[in-house]
Amino acid sequence: MEPRLRDRYAVLVQQHLHVSGYLTPGLGPPPGESATVAATQAAWRFFNNDRVGLPRLVEPLHAVAAQWRQHSDAWALVVHDWSVLSYPTHHSKADRVRLGPQHSRGYDLTALLLVDGGSGDPVAPLELSLRAARTVHSTRAPAPSAQANHLDEVLPAMQEVRRRGLGQRLVHVIDREADGLAYYREWHADGHAFLVRADSQRTVRWQGEELKLPELNRRLQAQGLFHRCREVAYRGQQATQHVAEATVVLDRPAYRHRRRGGRRFKQRVPGEPLTLRLIVSRVCDERGVTVAVWYLLTNLPPAVDTATVALWYYWRWRIESFFKLLKGAGQEVEQWQQETAAALTRRLLVAAMACVVVWKLERATTAEASSFRAFLVRLSGRQMRYGRPHTAPALLAGLYVYLALLEVLEHHSVEELRNMKQHLDFTAPDTS
């Protein structure tokens, strides 16, 4: 990217270091620019510039991932997930795709998020793709086909992550949508470690007997194989996680959903029996009542213990927090006014880098970093829940105020700022 575009990229990241409002999702002027119109025009030119290629624009995020790997020997968790960006009334976005009756029209976002397997901290998105009506705008080259379903693109995404040089200690974590035997066999044969939440209706072979997962869960409970491993938060409430493990074989025929002539059908895919580890994770509330059960299938080596596997899936929710930061607790992406999916994807990558800046600040462990976070929360004006010193949206809000403050101090003395206070009147009116 040419120097002029690199400089504008840095300015745009700063502009996204603040929380947008539902009614103000546009870009305000960065701290160093006084003209809102000029800043908006510069952003428009950047987001609609075909020379700003998505594979090039994701490179700063990849650099953050590479830097993390240089300083950490923890397992890399690569969390895959999908989210709908709904724009039902944005008629200027002519390339929207129909996403079902609930969401009407918009775009389908695919994200791969790198999470530190030692601490559970988000590090950086490794890949972003946005499916529009006729094409997919992706940081991966070549981009996925617009006709491919989500799971067909998981293996190419895994292969691309492998080329990122994040080492052998890497596992792909995916929610229940990825529960497909044909894909398990495909990923395992290509040498990828995976951790997937299975559907409760899946049938497995255990000790020579075919069982559905809920029945196997009852057998494990009856044999006293569950053990308490940790306290967790579940939907804002304190809970306890219990885990058990069994070795299972998946040897039934596999099927893939396909379309032909506008009709859906199941394609039979032959394959060898596949032996996997099944980890059953039960989350119980303070009364001991089970509030959630996760059936986790993985080909991770036995050296990764049962409790760690369950914790890694629990950390899959980091990508949900990322989507929340993009949608409703930071960037308000579903109110953005960019008129094409290409421009929207470029802005998503800029916003993702702003999230990375905040996550890096959250991961810092020095006393100075802790004090800086507390200072930013004060600048943000946010109220924190008891026992929680900061949140990513609060740090975003505080960072923009802080950067603006630095810019003000470049042009005005402290005495000048104090003198400006004389124009404010905080006294109550005399009503006597």
C-alpha positions in Angstrom: 0.0 0.0 0.0 1.4 3.4 -1.0 2.4 5.8 1.9 -0.5 8.1 1.4 -3.0 5.2 1.9 -1.0 3.9 4.8 -1.3 7.3 6.6 -5.0 7.4 5.9 -5.4 3.9 7.3 -3.7 4.9 10.5 -6.1 8.0 10.8 -9.1 5.8 10.1 -8.1 3.3 12.9 -8.0 6.3 15.3 -11.4 7.4 14.1 -12.8 4.0 15.1 -11.3 4.2 18.5 -14.5 5.4 20.0 -18.0 4.1 20.6 -20.5 5.0 17.9 -24.1 5.8 18.7 -27.1 4.2 17.0 -28.0 7.6 15.5 -24.4 8.6 14.9 -22.6 5.7 13.2 -20.6 7.8 10.8 -17.0 8.8 11.2 -16.3 12.0 13.1 -13.1 14.0 12.5 -10.0 12.4 13.9 -8.3 14.4 16.7 -5.8 16.0 14.3 -8.4 17.1 11.7 -10.9 19.9 12.3 -13.1 19.6 9.3 -15.8 16.8 9.6 -16.6 17.1 5.9 -12.9 16.6 4.9 -12.6 13.6 7.1 -15.7 12.1 5.7 -14.6 12.6 2.1 -11.2 11.1 2.9 -12.8 8.1 4.4 -15.2 7.6 1.5 -12.2 7.7 -1.0 -10.4 5.1 1.1 -13.3 2.7 1.5 -14.2 2.9 -2.2 -10.6 2.7 -3.5 -10.1 -0.5 -5.5 -6.3 -0.2 -5.0 -6.9 -0.9 -1.3 -7.1 -4.7 -1.7 -8.6 -6.8 1.1 -5.6 -9.3 1.3 -3.3 -6.3 1.8 -5.6 -4.5 4.3 -5.6 -7.6 6.5 -1.8 -7.6 6.8 -1.7 -5.4 9.9 -4.0 -8.0 11.7 -1.7 -10.8 10.5 1.3 -8.9 11.8 -0.3 -8.7 15.3 -0.9 -12.5 15.2 2.7 -13.1 14.2 3.9 -10.8 17.0 1.7 -12.7 19.5 3.2 -16.1 18.4 6.8 -14.7 18.8 6.1 -14.0 22.5 3.8 -16.9 23.4 4.1 -20.7 23.3 0.4 -21.2 24.1 -2.0 -23.0 21.9 -3.6 -20.8 19.2 -7.4 -21.1 19.2 -8.8 -20.2 15.8 -12.6 -19.6 16.4 -14.8 -19.8 13.3 -18.2 -18.2 13.3 -20.8 -16.5 11.1 -23.0 -13.5 11.7 -25.8 -11.7 9.7 -25.4 -8.0 9.1 -28.9 -6.9 8.6 -29.8 -3.8 6.5 -33.5 -4.2 5.8 -34.1 -0.5 4.9 -30.7 0.4 3.3 -32.0 0.4 -0.2 -28.9 2.2 -1.5 -27.0 -1.1 -0.8 -28.0 -2.7 -4.1 -25.8 -5.8 -3.6 -27.6 -7.0 -0.4 -28.5 -10.7 -0.3 -31.7 -12.2 1.0 -31.0 -13.8 4.4 -34.3 -15.2 5.3 -37.6 -13.7 6.6 -36.2 -12.8 10.0 -33.4 -10.5 8.7 -34.8 -9.6 5.3 -31.7 -8.3 3.4 -28.1 -7.7 4.3 -24.8 -9.5 4.2 -23.4 -12.7 5.6 -20.2 -12.1 7.6 -17.6 -14.9 8.2 -14.9 -14.3 10.7 -11.9 -16.3 12.1 -10.7 -14.9 15.4 -7.3 -15.8 17.0 -7.7 -16.4 20.8 -4.8 -17.1 23.2 -5.2 -20.6 24.4 -3.4 -19.8 27.7 -5.5 -16.9 28.8 -8.6 -16.8 26.6 -7.8 -13.3 25.4 -8.7 -12.3 21.9 -5.7 -11.4 19.8 -6.8 -10.5 16.2 -9.1 -11.6 13.4 -7.3 -13.7 10.9 -9.9 -13.6 8.2 -13.1 -11.7 7.3 -15.4 -12.4 4.4 -18.7 -10.7 3.5 -21.1 -12.5 1.1 -23.1 -10.2 -1.1 -25.7 -11.0 -3.8 -23.3 -12.1 -6.5 -19.8 -12.3 -4.9 -17.9 -12.8 -1.7 -15.5 -10.0 -0.6 -12.8 -11.8 1.4 -9.3 -11.2 2.8 -8.5 -14.7 1.5 -7.3 -15.1 -2.1 -8.9 -16.6 -4.0 -12.1 -15.5 -2.4 -14.8 -18.1 -1.6 -17.5 -18.8 -4.1 -20.8 -17.1 -3.6 -22.5 -20.5 -4.0 -20.4 -22.3 -1.4 -22.0 -22.9 2.0 -20.3 -22.1 5.3 -18.8 -25.5 5.9 -17.4 -26.0 2.4 -15.2 -23.0 3.1 -13.8 -24.2 6.5 -11.1 -26.4 5.0 -9.7 -23.7 2.7 -9.8 -21.3 5.7 -7.9 -23.8 7.8 -5.3 -24.2 5.1 -4.9 -20.5 4.8 -4.4 -20.2 8.6 -1.7 -22.9 8.4 0.2 -20.7 6.0 0.2 -17.9 8.6 3.0 -19.7 10.5 1.3 -19.9 13.8 2.9 -23.3 14.6 1.7 -26.8 15.3 -0.1 -25.9 18.6 -3.2 -24.7 16.8 -6.8 -25.9 17.1 -9.9 -24.7 15.2 -13.0 -24.1 17.4 -16.4 -24.1 15.8 -20.0 -24.1 17.1 -22.7 -26.7 16.4 -23.3 -25.6 12.8 -20.0 -27.4 11.9 -21.2 -30.8 13.2 -20.8 -32.9 10.0 -19.0 -36.3 9.8 -17.9 -35.7 6.2 -16.2 -32.5 7.2 -14.6 -34.1 10.3 -13.0 -36.8 8.1 -11.9 -34.1 5.6 -10.3 -31.9 8.3 -8.6 -34.8 10.1 -7.2 -36.3 6.9 -5.6 -32.9 6.1 -3.9 -32.8 9.5 -6.0 -30.0 11.2 -6.9 -30.2 14.9 -10.5 -29.2 15.6 -12.9 -28.8 18.5 -16.6 -28.8 17.5 -19.8 -28.8 19.5 -21.9 -31.7 18.3 -25.7 -31.8 17.9 -27.4 -33.7 20.7 -29.0 -36.0 18.1 -25.7 -37.4 16.9 -25.2 -41.1 17.2 -21.8 -42.5 18.1 -20.3 -45.9 18.9 -19.1 -46.3 22.4 -17.7 -49.5 23.8 -19.1 -51.3 20.7 -22.7 -50.0 21.2 -24.4 -47.3 19.2 -25.8 -44.5 21.4 -27.2 -41.0 21.0 -25.2 -38.4 22.9 -27.9 -37.8 25.7 -28.0 -41.5 26.5 -24.2 -41.6 26.6 -24.3 -38.6 28.9 -26.6 -40.5 31.3 -24.3 -43.5 31.2 -21.3 -41.4 32.1 -23.2 -39.8 35.0 -24.3 -43.2 36.3 -20.7 -44.4 36.3 -19.6 -41.3 38.3 -17.2 -40.2 35.5 -18.0 -36.4 35.8 -15.8 -34.2 37.9 -16.0 -30.6 38.9 -13.4 -28.5 37.2 -14.0 -24.8 37.6 -16.4 -21.9 38.4 -17.7 -20.1 35.3 -20.1 -17.3 34.5 -23.1 -18.4 32.5 -25.5 -15.6 31.2 -24.2 -13.3 33.9 -24.7 -15.7 36.8 -22.2 -17.8 38.8 -22.1 -21.4 37.7 -20.0 -24.6 38.0 -18.6 -26.6 35.1 -18.4 -30.4 35.3 -16.7 -32.6 32.6 -16.4 -36.2 31.6 -14.6 -37.8 28.6 -15.2 -40.9 26.5 -13.6 -42.3 23.3 -16.2 -42.7 20.5 -16.2 -43.9 16.9 -18.1 -42.3 14.1 -18.7 -45.0 11.5 -22.0 -44.2 9.9 -22.4 -42.9 6.4 -21.8 -39.1 6.0 -24.0 -36.8 4.1 -23.7 -33.2 2.7 -26.6 -30.9 1.9 -26.4 -29.9 -1.8 -28.6 -28.0 -4.2 -29.5 -29.0 -7.7 -32.0 -27.2 -9.9 -33.1 -25.1 -7.0 -33.9 -28.2 -4.8 -32.0 -29.4 -1.8 -30.8 -33.0 -1.5 -28.4 -35.1 0.6 -25.2 -36.2 -1.0 -23.8 -39.5 0.4 -20.0 -39.3 1.2 -18.2 -42.6 1.9 -15.4 -42.6 4.5 -13.5 -44.7 7.1 -14.5 -44.9 10.8 -13.2 -41.9 12.7 -12.1 -42.2 16.4 -12.6 -39.0 18.3 -12.6 -37.8 21.9 -16.0 -36.8 23.3 -16.0 -34.3 26.1 -19.3 -33.7 27.8 -19.5 -30.4 29.6 -22.3 -29.8 32.1 -22.8 -26.3 33.5 -24.8 -26.2 36.8 -26.2 -23.2 38.7 -25.8 -22.5 42.4 -28.6 -24.9 43.2 -26.9 -27.7 41.2 -29.4 -27.6 38.4 -28.0 -28.3 34.9 -28.5 -25.2 32.8 -26.4 -26.2 29.8 -24.8 -29.3 28.3 -22.2 -29.2 25.6 -21.2 -32.3 23.6 -17.7 -31.6 22.3 -15.9 -33.7 19.6 -12.2 -33.3 19.0 -9.2 -34.9 17.6 -6.8 -33.1 19.9 -4.1 -35.3 21.4 -4.6 -36.8 24.9 -1.9 -34.4 26.2 -4.5 -31.7 26.2 -6.6 -32.7 29.2 -10.4 -32.8 29.4 -10.8 -29.7 31.5 -8.7 -27.6 29.1 -10.7 -28.8 26.1 -13.9 -27.7 27.8 -12.4 -24.4 28.8 -11.3 -23.7 25.2 -14.9 -24.2 23.9 -16.1 -21.9 26.7 -13.7 -19.3 25.3 -15.4 -19.6 21.9 -17.7 -16.9 23.1 -14.9 -14.4 22.5 -16.0 -14.2 18.9 -19.6 -13.4 20.0 -18.1 -10.5 22.0 -16.3 -9.4 18.9 -19.5 -9.4 16.9 -21.2 -7.5 19.7 -18.4 -4.9 19.7 -18.9 -4.5 15.9 -22.7 -4.4 16.1 -24.1 -2.9 19.2 -21.5 -2.1 21.8 -18.9 -0.2 19.9 -19.0 0.3 16.2 -22.8 0.1 15.2 -21.9 -1.7 11.9 -25.6 -2.2 11.0 -26.0 1.5 10.8 -23.0 2.2 8.5 -23.9 4.0 5.3 -21.4 2.5 2.9 -23.3 1.5 -0.3 -21.4 -1.6 -1.3 -20.2 -4.7 0.4 -16.7 -4.0 -0.9 -16.5 -0.7 0.9 -18.2 -2.1 4.0 -15.6 -4.9 4.2 -12.7 -2.4 4.0 -14.3 -0.4 6.9 -14.8 -3.7 8.8 -11.1 -4.4 8.6 -10.3 -0.9 9.9 -12.7 -1.3 12.8 -11.2 -4.7 13.5 -7.8 -3.1 13.9 -9.3 -0.6 16.4 -10.7 -3.7 18.4 -7.2 -5.2 18.3 -5.7 -2.0 19.8 -8.1 -2.3 22.7 -7.5 -6.0 23.2 -3.8 -5.5 23.3 -4.3 -2.9 26.0 -6.6 -5.3 27.9 -3.9 -8.0 27.8 -1.1 -5.8 29.2 -0.2 -6.8 32.7 2.0 -3.9 33.9 0.9 -1.5 36.7 1.2 1.4 34.2 -1.2 -0.4 31.8 -3.7 -1.0 34.7 -3.6 2.6 35.6 -4.0 3.7 32.0 -7.1 1.5 31.7 -8.6 3.0 34.9 -7.9 6.5 33.5 -9.6 5.6 30.2 -12.7 4.3 32.0 -12.9 7.6 33.9 -12.7 9.5 30.6 -15.4 7.3 29.1 -17.9 8.2 31.7 -19.1 4.6 31.8 -20.3 2.8 34.9 -18.6 -0.6 35.5 -20.3 -3.6 37.0 -19.1 -4.3 40.5 -15.9 -6.3 40.4 -15.2 -5.5 36.7 -12.6 -2.8 36.2 -13.1 -2.2 32.5 -14.9 -3.3 29.3 -13.8 -3.1 25.7 -16.5 -0.5 24.8 -15.5 1.7 27.8 -11.9 1.6 26.7 -12.9 2.5 23.1 -14.9 5.5 24.4 -12.1 6.6 26.6 -9.4 6.2 24.0 -11.0 8.7 21.6 -11.3 11.3 24.4 -7.7 10.7 25.3 -6.4 11.1 21.8 -8.5 14.2 21.3 -7.1 15.5 24.6 -3.5 15.0 23.4 -4.3 16.9 20.2 -5.8 19.8 22.2 -2.7 20.0 24.4 -0.6 20.4 21.2 -2.4 23.6 20.4 -3.5 25.1 23.7 -1.7 25.6 27.1 -3.3 24.3 30.3 -3.8 28.0 31.3 -5.8 28.7 28.1 -8.0 25.7 28.8 -8.6 26.9 32.3 -9.6 30.3 31.1 -12.1 28.8 28.7 -14.0 27.6 31.7 -15.2 31.1 32.4 -17.8 30.6 29.6 -19.5 27.9 31.6 -22.0 28.6 34.4 -22.8 25.8 36.7 -24.6 27.8 39.3 -28.3 27.1 40.1 -30.7 29.9 39.2 -32.0 32.0 42.1 -35.7 31.1 42.6 -36.4 33.1 45.8 
